[in-house]
C-alpha cells in the first residue's frame, strides 16, 4: 500500500468510514571523486497536517459554504501539493479545494475549501485533508567544480522505491542561489541518474527524480564550468 492509501485509511478510521476512491494526493557516470565529504539526511514520509469532516443541511436552493481547514505546518515541514476532498450526499453537490489561505508561504498549511449543496433539500458532508512533507536544507559555497564534477558539496539522501525526490537551488521552498549552479544525482551504485544546469527560467538548478529502487542516493552540488556560486539547496520527498 502506498503512503497516500495509508493516510486515507487512517483518515477514514478517524471519521467513521468513507465513501469513494482513496485520495490521490541522462545516465553518464563521472570518474572524478568529489573533494568534499558527504553529509547524510533521511526525511520521513508525508504526514497529515489536518483532517476535517463536516455536514451541511440541504435547502430548496443550492448553496455555497466556504471554510478553512489546516494550521501552520509543523516545524521543518512544508505543505504538499493540493489538499484532498471527498463529498458524500444522496444527490448532487460537491466540495473542492479553492486555494491556499496564504499562497506565498509554503509553511502555512491553511487551505480554503468550498462545499456546495445541490438543492432540492439534499445536503451532504465534506471530508477534507491536508498533507505536509518534511523538508531538507543544505547551504553551500563552491567554485571551480567543473560543472559539479570536482570540489562539490555532497548530500546523501535515503529514498524508498517509488518515492519522488524534488531537489533544487530554485523551484523548491526556501531554496536560493547566486551565480550559476549545477546539480548531479548518483544512485546507490554510484551511477549518474540525473543532472541539471539551468532551470526556473534562470541559472538555478532543479531535479525531480522518481527512485526505482531503495537506497542512499547522492546529490553533488556545484557550479557551471569553473565559475563560483553559493546558496541553499532544498529538497522534499514524497
C-alpha positions as a printed NumPy array, in Angstrom:
array([[  0.   ,   0.   ,   0.   ],
       [  1.415,   3.444,  -0.876],
       [  1.724,   6.341,   1.576],
       [ -1.387,   8.129,   0.27 ],
       [ -3.507,   4.999,   0.656],
       [ -2.213,   4.509,   4.206],
       [ -3.075,   8.074,   5.186],
       [ -6.523,   7.752,   3.642],
       [ -7.229,   4.623,   5.66 ],
       [ -6.233,   6.455,   8.84 ],
       [ -8.477,   9.388,   7.914],
       [-11.438,   7.118,   7.25 ],
       [-10.997,   5.268,  10.541],
       [-10.843,   8.575,  12.387],
       [-14.118,   9.858,  10.956],
       [-16.001,   6.565,  10.959],
       [-15.902,   5.477,   7.337],
       [-15.635,   6.965,   3.869],
       [-17.317,   6.556,   0.533],
       [-15.431,   6.659,  -2.752],
       [-11.934,   6.06 ,  -4.03 ],
       [ -8.844,   6.707,  -1.942],
       [ -7.276,  10.191,  -2.253],
       [ -4.525,  10.703,  -4.639],
       [ -2.569,  13.483,  -3.087],
       [ 20.968,  11.037, -18.733],
       [ 22.966,   8.319, -17.142],
       [ 26.659,   9.199, -17.577],
       [ 28.864,   8.329, -14.578],
       [ 31.856,  10.568, -13.96 ],
       [ 35.145,   9.103, -12.77 ],
       [ 36.162,  12.184, -10.745],
       [ 35.744,  11.874,  -6.997],
       [ 34.486,  14.92 ,  -5.084],
       [ 36.713,  16.725,  -2.622],
       [ 34.009,  17.452,  -0.062],
       [ 32.747,  14.936,   2.499],
       [ 29.194,  13.718,   2.131],
       [ 26.542,  14.576,   4.714],
       [ 23.518,  12.319,   5.097],
       [ 19.943,  13.184,   5.97 ],
       [ 16.864,  10.961,   5.808],
       [ 13.409,  12.511,   5.64 ],
       [ 10.236,  10.854,   6.811],
       [  7.109,  10.182,   4.798],
       [  4.482,  12.912,   4.324],
       [  2.13 ,  13.281,   7.269],
       [ -1.341,  14.681,   7.839],
       [ -1.455,  18.282,   8.974],
       [ -5.236,  18.31 ,   9.332],
       [ -8.363,  16.285,   8.605],
       [-11.845,  17.76 ,   8.696],
       [-15.284,  16.211,   8.222],
       [-18.382,  18.405,   8.371],
       [-22.012,  18.104,   7.311],
       [-24.248,  20.611,   5.562],
       [-28.024,  20.623,   5.626],
       [-29.979,  20.855,   2.407],
       [-32.189,  23.692,   1.3  ],
       [-34.562,  24.104,  -1.614],
       [-31.879,  26.037,  -3.481],
       [-28.217,  25.183,  -3.997],
       [-25.879,  26.871,  -1.507],
       [-22.149,  27.518,  -1.124],
       [-20.3  ,  27.04 ,   2.171],
       [-16.705,  28.35 ,   2.153],
       [-14.473,  27.486,   5.11 ],
       [-10.824,  26.989,   6.107],
       [ -9.065,  23.837,   7.323],
       [ -5.492,  23.211,   8.478],
       [ -2.926,  25.028,  10.584],
       [  0.625,  26.26 ,  10.308],
       [  2.784,  23.418,   9.012],
       [  4.871,  21.592,  11.6  ],
       [  8.418,  22.878,  12.176],
       [ 10.652,  21.689,   9.347],
       [  7.697,  20.845,   7.081],
       [  6.055,  22.457,   4.037],
       [  2.626,  21.841,   2.518],
       [  2.34 ,  19.043,  -0.015],
       [  0.513,  19.593,  -3.319],
       [ -3.236,  20.251,  -3.069],
       [ -5.459,  19.13 ,  -0.179],
       [ -7.845,  16.261,  -0.859],
       [-11.629,  16.325,  -0.619],
       [-14.397,  13.705,  -0.649],
       [-18.091,  14.698,  -0.963],
       [-20.855,  12.371,   0.217],
       [-24.527,  13.089,  -0.491],
       [-27.728,  11.365,  -1.501],
       [-27.975,  13.663,  -4.512],
       [-25.917,  16.488,  -6.012],
       [-23.354,  18.838,  -4.587],
       [-19.576,  18.761,  -4.285],
       [-16.681,  20.067,  -2.249],
       [-13.296,  21.209,  -3.549],
       [-10.003,  22.876,  -2.661],
       [-10.148,  26.578,  -3.572],
       [ -6.563,  27.677,  -2.905],
       [ -4.215,  28.27 ,  -0.018],
       [ -5.129,  30.876,   2.592],
       [ -1.58 ,  32.216,   2.318],
       [ -0.392,  31.233,  -1.182],
       [  3.001,  32.897,  -0.783],
       [  4.055,  30.946,   2.305],
       [  4.718,  27.2  ,   1.78 ],
       [  4.998,  26.755,   5.563],
       [  1.334,  27.731,   6.034],
       [ -0.942,  24.683,   5.657],
       [ -4.261,  26.567,   5.936],
       [ -6.463,  25.684,   2.937],
       [ -9.682,  27.201,   1.577],
       [-12.427,  24.629,   0.959],
       [-15.795,  25.173,  -0.713],
       [-18.755,  22.87 ,  -0.053],
       [-21.72 ,  23.177,  -2.422],
       [-25.097,  21.6  ,  -1.774],
       [-27.14 ,  20.748,  -4.856],
       [-30.546,  21.985,  -3.74 ],
       [-33.795,  20.028,  -3.609],
       [-33.391,  19.806,   0.186],
       [-30.405,  17.474,  -0.209],
       [-27.37 ,  18.241,   1.924],
       [-24.107,  16.363,   2.228],
       [-20.803,  16.07 ,   4.035],
       [-17.273,  17.005,   3.04 ],
       [-14.219,  15.082,   4.185],
       [-11.044,  17.104,   3.532],
       [ -7.398,  16.733,   4.492],
       [ -4.025,  18.48 ,   4.163],
       [ -0.663,  16.708,   3.878],
       [  2.669,  18.211,   4.866],
       [  6.119,  16.931,   3.954],
       [  9.434,  17.226,   5.727],
       [ 11.984,  19.495,   4.136],
       [ 15.771,  19.232,   3.913],
       [ 18.12 ,  22.196,   3.578],
       [ 21.862,  22.416,   2.863],
       [ 23.884,  25.591,   2.461],
       [ 26.786,  25.587,   0.023],
       [ 29.544,  27.735,  -1.433],
       [ 31.635,  26.402,  -4.296],
       [ 33.99 ,  27.279,  -7.114],
       [ 35.964,  25.505,  -9.84 ],
       [ 33.704,  22.439,  -9.693],
       [ 33.903,  21.618, -13.416],
       [ 30.096,  21.549, -13.629],
       [ 29.658,  19.614, -10.359],
       [ 32.345,  17.   , -11.052],
       [ 35.005,  18.133,  -8.55 ],
       [ 35.208,  20.216,  -5.348],
       [ 31.482,  19.654,  -4.824],
       [ 29.291,  19.843,  -1.743],
       [ 27.61 ,  16.451,  -1.401],
       [ 24.343,  15.39 ,   0.219],
       [ 23.316,  11.757,   0.765],
       [ 19.564,  11.192,   0.74 ],
       [ 17.832,   7.909,   1.542],
       [ 14.925,   7.061,  -0.783],
       [ 12.484,   4.176,  -0.894],
       [ 11.481,   2.664,  -4.219],
       [  8.658,   4.722,  -5.722],
       [  9.383,   7.887,  -3.744],
       [  9.913,  11.137,  -5.644],
       [ 12.763,  13.469,  -4.734],
       [ 12.462,  17.141,  -5.671],
       [ 15.71 ,  18.983,  -5.035],
       [ 16.987,  22.323,  -6.245],
       [ 18.58 ,  25.69 ,  -5.745],
       [ 15.326,  27.044,  -7.195],
       [ 11.72 ,  25.906,  -7.521],
       [ 11.665,  24.331,  -4.023],
       [ 10.536,  26.181,  -0.866],
       [ 13.446,  28.03 ,   0.809],
       [ 15.925,  27.229,  -1.987],
       [ 18.186,  30.089,  -3.097],
       [ 21.303,  30.714,  -5.149],
       [ 23.766,  33.24 ,  -6.517],
       [ 25.807,  32.502,  -9.615],
       [ 25.201,  29.589, -11.997],
       [ 24.536,  26.367, -10.069],
       [ 24.826,  22.781, -11.288],
       [ 23.369,  19.59 ,  -9.743],
       [ 24.12 ,  15.922, -10.383],
       [ 22.428,  12.898,  -8.782],
       [ 24.012,   9.456,  -8.348],
       [ 22.263,   6.212,  -7.446],
       [ 23.385,   3.786,  -4.682],
       [ 25.794,   2.119,  -7.119],
       [ 27.447,   5.442,  -7.964],
       [ 25.885,   5.796, -11.414],
       [ 24.755,   9.224, -12.502],
       [ 20.982,   9.17 , -12.944],
       [ 20.089,  12.873, -13.305],
       [ 21.684,  16.271, -13.795],
       [ 20.539,  19.843, -14.251],
       [ 22.155,  23.163, -15.047],
       [ 19.726,  25.977, -15.836],
       [ 16.17 ,  25.858, -14.502],
       [ 13.351,  28.056, -13.182],
       [ 13.871,  30.423, -16.153],
       [ 17.34 ,  31.311, -14.913],
       [ 20.672,  29.97 , -13.694],
       [ 19.278,  27.888, -10.811],
       [ 19.056,  24.095, -10.841],
       [ 16.316,  21.597, -10.043],
       [ 15.96 ,  17.812, -10.302],
       [ 12.741,  15.806,  -9.927],
       [ 13.575,  12.117,  -9.652],
       [ 11.428,   9.016,  -9.01 ],
       [ 13.533,   6.374,  -7.262],
       [ 13.358,   2.957,  -8.982],
       [ 14.995,   1.22 ,  -6.017],
       [ 15.509,   1.738,  -2.287],
       [ 18.918,   3.023,  -1.244],
       [ 21.111,   6.009,  -0.471],
       [ 21.415,   8.445,  -3.354],
       [ 23.929,  11.286,  -3.502],
       [ 23.411,  14.789,  -4.793],
       [ 26.515,  16.682,  -5.895],
       [ 26.203,  20.44 ,  -5.709],
       [ 28.453,  22.661,  -7.786],
       [ 28.666,  25.486, -10.283],
       [ 28.723,  25.606, -14.067],
       [ 32.196,  25.195, -15.567],
       [ 34.843,  26.929, -13.399],
       [ 32.576,  29.668, -12.03 ],
       [ 31.691,  30.339,  -8.377],
       [ 28.262,  30.034,  -6.801],
       [ 26.54 ,  29.719,  -3.428],
       [ 23.135,  29.414,  -1.808],
       [ 20.819,  26.872,  -0.217],
       [ 19.788,  23.563,  -1.714],
       [ 16.327,  22.439,  -0.555],
       [ 14.551,  19.13 ,  -1.087],
       [ 11.38 ,  17.266,  -0.331],
       [ 10.452,  13.59 ,  -0.63 ],
       [  7.009,  12.167,  -1.246]])
